């Protein structure tokens, strides 16, 4: 395996991790922003209030997107194994 192959694998791994994490981060950010606006409007300054809705939203998102996550990871894994068999020859 050459250095360029290692760079390619690392780049593909980084893009896949960003693709999988982006929806979770976006939902967590959106829920946190909504809770912050609600806290500002109601003058409730409890720091732990945003924690539970974020957790519920993230868990719900992961449960809804689980088939897509599994299919994407399966496809990525198969692609990487095929690529590795090509560069080993």
C-alpha positions, 0 to 999 in steps of 0.5 A: 500500500502506498502513501496515496492509498492511505490518504485516500482511505483516510479521506473517505473515512473522514467524509463518511464520519462527517456524513453520519454525524452531521444530522445528529449535530444539526438536530442537537443544535436546532433543539438547543437553539429553540430551548434557548429562545424559549428560556430567554422569552420566559426568563427561565435560566436553568442550565439543565433544562436543555439537556433532556430535550436534546437527548430525546431529539437525538435518540429519536433521530438515531432511531428514525435514521438507523436503517440509513445509517446501517445501509451507509456503513455497510456500503462504505465497508464493502467499498473499502474491502474491495478497494483494499483487495485491489491495492494489495494485489 
